[in-house]
């Protein structure tokens, strides 16, 4: 594989990590704001936040596997 291909895989993996971090950060921020507005719904909000975070992590892991398969 050429150096340019390795650079592409590295950039792809980096973008996956940045995207997952931004996504989970936005989810956490929105969930904390929602809990602050409605403390009695904290359990449901927290459960949904964890489910969505797990889905984002799954997509990020899948994208990383695809990036490394390109090597």
DSSP file (Angstrom, degrees, kcal/mol; ACC not computed):
  #  RESIDUE AA STRUCTURE BP1 BP2  ACC     N-H-->O    O-->H-N    N-H-->O    O-->H-N    TCO  KAPPA ALPHA  PHI   PSI    X-CA   Y-CA   Z-CA
    1    1 A X              0   0    0      0, 0.0    70,-0.0     0, 0.0     2,-0.0   0.000 360.0 360.0 360.0 143.6    0.0    0.0    0.0
    2    2 A X     >  -     0   0    0      1,-0.1     4,-1.9     4,-0.0     5,-0.2  -0.286 360.0-111.0 -79.2 165.8    1.2    3.4   -0.8
    3    3 A X  H  > S+     0   0    0      1,-0.2     4,-2.2     2,-0.2     5,-0.1   0.840 118.8  57.3 -63.9 -33.0    2.0    6.2    1.7
    4    4 A X  H  > S+     0   0    0      2,-0.2     4,-2.0     1,-0.2    -1,-0.2   0.868 105.3  50.7 -67.7 -35.5   -1.0    8.1    0.4
    5    5 A X  H  > S+     0   0    0      2,-0.2     4,-2.2     1,-0.2    -2,-0.2   0.900 110.0  49.2 -66.6 -41.5   -3.3    5.2    1.2
    6    6 A X  H  X S+     0   0    0     -4,-1.9     4,-2.4     1,-0.2    -2,-0.2   0.898 110.0  51.8 -64.3 -40.0   -2.0    4.9    4.7
    7    7 A X  H  X S+     0   0    0     -4,-2.2     4,-2.5     2,-0.2    -2,-0.2   0.901 108.8  51.2 -62.6 -40.6   -2.5    8.7    5.1
    8    8 A X  H  X S+     0   0    0     -4,-2.0     4,-2.4     2,-0.2    -2,-0.2   0.898 110.3  48.2 -63.0 -41.7   -6.1    8.3    3.9
    9    9 A X  H  X S+     0   0    0     -4,-2.2     4,-2.5     2,-0.2    -2,-0.2   0.910 112.2  49.3 -65.3 -42.2   -6.8    5.5    6.4
   10   10 A X  H  X S+     0   0    0     -4,-2.4     4,-2.2     2,-0.2    -2,-0.2   0.906 112.0  47.9 -64.4 -41.7   -5.2    7.5    9.2
   11   11 A X  H  X S+     0   0    0     -4,-2.5     4,-2.5     2,-0.2    -2,-0.2   0.904 111.5  51.1 -65.5 -40.2   -7.3   10.6    8.3
   12   12 A X  H  X S+     0   0    0     -4,-2.4     4,-2.1     2,-0.2    -2,-0.2   0.921 110.6  47.9 -61.7 -44.5  -10.5    8.4    8.1
   13   13 A X  H  X S+     0   0    0     -4,-2.5     4,-2.1     1,-0.2    -1,-0.2   0.888 112.1  50.3 -64.6 -38.8   -9.8    6.9   11.6
   14   14 A X  H  X S+     0   0    0     -4,-2.2     4,-2.4     2,-0.2    -2,-0.2   0.908 109.7  49.8 -65.4 -41.7   -9.2   10.4   13.0
   15   15 A X  H  X S+     0   0    0     -4,-2.5     4,-2.7     1,-0.2    -2,-0.2   0.869 108.9  53.3 -65.5 -35.7  -12.4   11.8   11.5
   16   16 A X  H  X S+     0   0    0     -4,-2.1     4,-2.5     2,-0.2     5,-0.2   0.936 110.5  46.7 -62.3 -46.1  -14.3    8.8   13.0
   17   17 A X  H  X S+     0   0    0     -4,-2.1     4,-2.1     2,-0.2    -2,-0.2   0.906 114.0  47.3 -64.4 -41.9  -12.9    9.6   16.4
   18   18 A X  H  X S+     0   0    0     -4,-2.4     4,-2.5     2,-0.2     5,-0.2   0.924 112.6  49.6 -65.2 -44.4  -13.7   13.3   16.2
   19   19 A X  H  X S+     0   0    0     -4,-2.7     4,-2.5     1,-0.2    -2,-0.2   0.908 111.7  47.6 -62.3 -43.1  -17.2   12.6   14.9
   20   20 A X  H  X S+     0   0    0     -4,-2.5     4,-2.5     2,-0.2     5,-0.3   0.902 112.1  50.7 -65.4 -40.1  -18.0   10.2   17.7
   21   21 A X  H  X S+     0   0    0     -4,-2.1     4,-2.1    -5,-0.2    -2,-0.2   0.915 111.9  46.4 -63.5 -43.4  -16.6   12.6   20.3
   22   22 A X  H  X S+     0   0    0     -4,-2.5     4,-2.4     2,-0.2    -2,-0.2   0.922 113.0  50.6 -64.8 -43.5  -18.7   15.5   19.0
   23   23 A X  H  X S+     0   0    0     -4,-2.5     4,-2.1     1,-0.2    -2,-0.2   0.928 113.1  43.7 -61.2 -47.0  -21.8   13.3   18.8
   24   24 A X  H  X S+     0   0    0     -4,-2.5     4,-2.6     1,-0.2    -1,-0.2   0.865 112.1  54.7 -69.0 -34.9  -21.5   12.0   22.4
   25   25 A X  H  X S+     0   0    0     -4,-2.1     4,-2.4    -5,-0.3    -2,-0.2   0.915 109.2  47.1 -62.7 -42.6  -20.6   15.5   23.6
   26   26 A X  H  X S+     0   0    0     -4,-2.4     4,-2.6     2,-0.2     5,-0.2   0.897 112.2  50.4 -66.2 -39.5  -23.8   16.9   22.1
   27   27 A X  H  X S+     0   0    0     -4,-2.1     4,-2.6     2,-0.2    -2,-0.2   0.943 112.2  46.7 -63.2 -46.9  -25.9   14.1   23.5
   28   28 A X  H  X S+     0   0    0     -4,-2.6     4,-2.4     2,-0.2     5,-0.2   0.910 113.2  49.0 -61.4 -43.1  -24.4   14.6   27.0
   29   29 A X  H  X S+     0   0    0     -4,-2.4     4,-2.0     2,-0.2    -1,-0.2   0.930 113.6  45.6 -62.8 -46.5  -24.9   18.4   26.8
   30   30 A X  H  X S+     0   0    0     -4,-2.6     4,-2.4     1,-0.2    -2,-0.2   0.887 112.6  51.2 -65.8 -38.8  -28.5   18.1   25.7
   31   31 A X  H  X S+     0   0    0     -4,-2.6     4,-2.6    -5,-0.2    -1,-0.2   0.916 110.1  48.5 -66.2 -42.2  -29.3   15.4   28.3
   32   32 A X  H  X S+     0   0    0     -4,-2.4     4,-2.0     2,-0.2    -1,-0.2   0.887 112.0  49.6 -65.8 -37.3  -27.9   17.5   31.1
   33   33 A X  H  X S+     0   0    0     -4,-2.0     4,-1.6    -5,-0.2    -2,-0.2   0.915 111.9  48.5 -65.0 -42.5  -29.9   20.5   29.9
   34   34 A X  H  X S+     0   0    0     -4,-2.4     4,-2.4     1,-0.2    -2,-0.2   0.894 111.0  49.5 -65.9 -39.6  -33.0   18.4   29.8
   35   35 A X  H  < S+     0   0    0     -4,-2.6    -1,-0.2     1,-0.2    -2,-0.2   0.873 108.9  54.0 -66.5 -36.2  -32.5   17.0   33.2
   36   36 A X  H  < S+     0   0    0     -4,-2.0     3,-0.3    -5,-0.2    -1,-0.2   0.852 112.9  43.0 -64.9 -33.7  -31.9   20.5   34.5
   37   37 A X  H  < S+     0   0    0     -4,-1.6     2,-0.3     1,-0.3    -2,-0.2   0.851 131.5  21.4 -80.2 -35.3  -35.2   21.6   33.1
   38   38 A X    ><  +     0   0    0     -4,-2.4     3,-1.6    -5,-0.1    -1,-0.3  -0.703  64.2 173.2-134.4  82.3  -37.2   18.5   34.2
   39   39 A X  G >  S+     0   0    0     -3,-0.3     3,-1.4    -2,-0.3     4,-0.2   0.780  77.4  64.7 -62.6 -26.3  -35.4   16.8   37.1
   40   40 A X  G 3  S+     0   0    0      1,-0.3     3,-0.3     2,-0.1    -1,-0.3   0.700 100.4  52.1 -71.9 -16.8  -38.3   14.3   37.6
   41   41 A X  G <> S+     0   0    0     -3,-1.6     4,-2.3    -7,-0.2    -1,-0.3   0.148  74.8 113.6-100.0  18.0  -37.7   12.8   34.1
   42   42 A X  H <> S+     0   0    0     -3,-1.4     4,-2.8     1,-0.2     5,-0.2   0.868  71.6  54.5 -60.7 -39.3  -34.0   12.2   34.8
   43   43 A X  H  > S+     0   0    0     -3,-0.3     4,-2.1     1,-0.2    -1,-0.2   0.926 111.7  42.5 -62.7 -45.9  -34.3    8.4   34.7
   44   44 A X  H  > S+     0   0    0      2,-0.2     4,-2.4     1,-0.2    -1,-0.2   0.905 115.7  49.5 -67.5 -40.9  -35.9    8.3   31.3
   45   45 A X  H  X S+     0   0    0     -4,-2.3     4,-2.4     1,-0.2    -2,-0.2   0.923 111.6  48.7 -64.6 -43.9  -33.5   10.9   29.8
   46   46 A X  H  X S+     0   0    0     -4,-2.8     4,-2.3    -5,-0.2    -1,-0.2   0.902 110.7  50.9 -63.4 -41.8  -30.4    9.1   31.2
   47   47 A X  H  X S+     0   0    0     -4,-2.1     4,-2.1    -5,-0.2    -1,-0.2   0.937 112.4  45.6 -61.9 -46.9  -31.6    5.8   29.8
   48   48 A X  H  X S+     0   0    0     -4,-2.4     4,-2.5     1,-0.2     5,-0.2   0.884 110.8  54.3 -63.8 -37.6  -32.2    7.3   26.3
   49   49 A X  H  X S+     0   0    0     -4,-2.4     4,-2.4     1,-0.2    -1,-0.2   0.916 109.0  47.6 -62.2 -43.3  -28.8    9.1   26.5
   50   50 A X  H  X S+     0   0    0     -4,-2.3     4,-2.1     2,-0.2    -1,-0.2   0.897 111.7  50.4 -66.6 -39.7  -27.0    5.8   27.2
   51   51 A X  H  X S+     0   0    0     -4,-2.1     4,-2.0     2,-0.2    -2,-0.2   0.934 113.0  45.3 -63.9 -46.0  -28.8    4.0   24.4
   52   52 A X  H  X S+     0   0    0     -4,-2.5     4,-2.3     1,-0.2    -2,-0.2   0.890 111.6  52.7 -66.1 -38.9  -28.0    6.7   21.8
   53   53 A X  H  X S+     0   0    0     -4,-2.4     4,-2.4    -5,-0.2    -1,-0.2   0.898 108.6  50.8 -63.0 -39.4  -24.3    6.9   23.0
   54   54 A X  H  X S+     0   0    0     -4,-2.1     4,-2.2     2,-0.2    -1,-0.2   0.893 109.1  51.0 -65.4 -38.7  -24.0    3.2   22.6
   55   55 A X  H  X S+     0   0    0     -4,-2.0     4,-2.2     2,-0.2    -2,-0.2   0.904 110.2  49.2 -64.9 -40.1  -25.4    3.4   19.0
   56   56 A X  H  X S+     0   0    0     -4,-2.3     4,-2.5     1,-0.2    -2,-0.2   0.921 110.7  50.1 -64.0 -43.1  -22.9    6.2   18.2
   57   57 A X  H  X S+     0   0    0     -4,-2.4     4,-2.5     1,-0.2    -1,-0.2   0.886 109.2  52.7 -62.9 -37.7  -20.1    4.1   19.6
   58   58 A X  H  X S+     0   0    0     -4,-2.2     4,-2.3     2,-0.2    -1,-0.2   0.921 110.6  46.0 -63.4 -44.1  -21.2    1.1   17.5
   59   59 A X  H  X S+     0   0    0     -4,-2.2     4,-2.4     2,-0.2    -2,-0.2   0.900 112.9  50.8 -65.2 -40.0  -21.2    3.2   14.3
   60   60 A X  H  X S+     0   0    0     -4,-2.5     4,-2.3     2,-0.2    -2,-0.2   0.904 110.5  48.7 -64.6 -41.0  -17.8    4.6   15.2
   61   61 A X  H  X S+     0   0    0     -4,-2.5     4,-2.3     2,-0.2    -2,-0.2   0.911 110.9  50.6 -65.0 -41.5  -16.4    1.1   15.8
   62   62 A X  H  X S+     0   0    0     -4,-2.3     4,-2.1     1,-0.2    -2,-0.2   0.921 110.9  48.9 -60.8 -44.2  -17.8   -0.1   12.5
   63   63 A X  H  X S+     0   0    0     -4,-2.4     4,-2.3     1,-0.2    -2,-0.2   0.882 110.1  51.6 -64.8 -38.3  -16.3    2.9   10.7
   64   64 A X  H  X S+     0   0    0     -4,-2.3     4,-2.5     2,-0.2     5,-0.2   0.909 108.5  51.0 -64.4 -40.6  -12.9    2.2   12.3
   65   65 A X  H  X S+     0   0    0     -4,-2.3     4,-1.9     1,-0.2    -2,-0.2   0.911 110.1  49.6 -62.4 -41.5  -13.0   -1.4   11.3
   66   66 A X  H  X S+     0   0    0     -4,-2.1     4,-1.1     2,-0.2    -1,-0.2   0.904 110.0  51.5 -63.2 -41.0  -13.7   -0.4    7.7
   67   67 A X  H  < S+     0   0    0     -4,-2.3     3,-0.5     1,-0.2     4,-0.4   0.929 112.7  44.5 -60.8 -45.1  -10.8    2.1    7.8
   68   68 A X  H >< S+     0   0    0     -4,-2.5     3,-0.7     1,-0.2    -1,-0.2   0.772 106.6  59.8 -75.0 -23.8   -8.4   -0.6    9.0
   69   69 A X  H 3< S+     0   0    0     -4,-1.9    -1,-0.2     1,-0.2    -2,-0.2   0.784  95.6  64.5 -69.4 -24.9   -9.7   -3.1    6.5
   70   70 A X  T 3<        0   0    0     -4,-1.1    -1,-0.2    -3,-0.5    -2,-0.2   0.717 360.0 360.0 -69.6 -19.4   -8.6   -0.6    3.8
   71   71 A X    <         0   0    0     -3,-0.7    -1,-0.3    -4,-0.4    -2,-0.2   0.514 360.0 360.0 -68.4 360.0   -5.1   -1.2    4.9
